[in-house]
């Protein structure tokens, strides 16, 4: 069977459209979460410097802004790991099933 035939059969498979929709929706949600976290932090820097400059405790040298910035970085790593884990398990299994059906 030609590769072009397999590609055409995959593209006509209703499971393929459902898979693409599911994967895209998941990506959009995670991207929105990341943008909210990142731009929220940037907006805090721009509009509420006093909050970020607040000391963690009396006599402390670290302000609230430092852990919040680290939190944004950690959040980025966590949601990337969540996407990769789902992509490597669920998404790959669905993809393999669709390709297997098209190769018959």
Protein Blocks (a to p, Z undefined) as FASTA:
>chain_A
ZZklmmmmmmmpmklmmmmmmmmmmmmmmmmmmmmmmmmmmmmmmmmmmlmmpcfbghia
bdfklmmmmmmmmmmmmmmmmmmmmmmmmmmmmmmmmmmmmmZZ
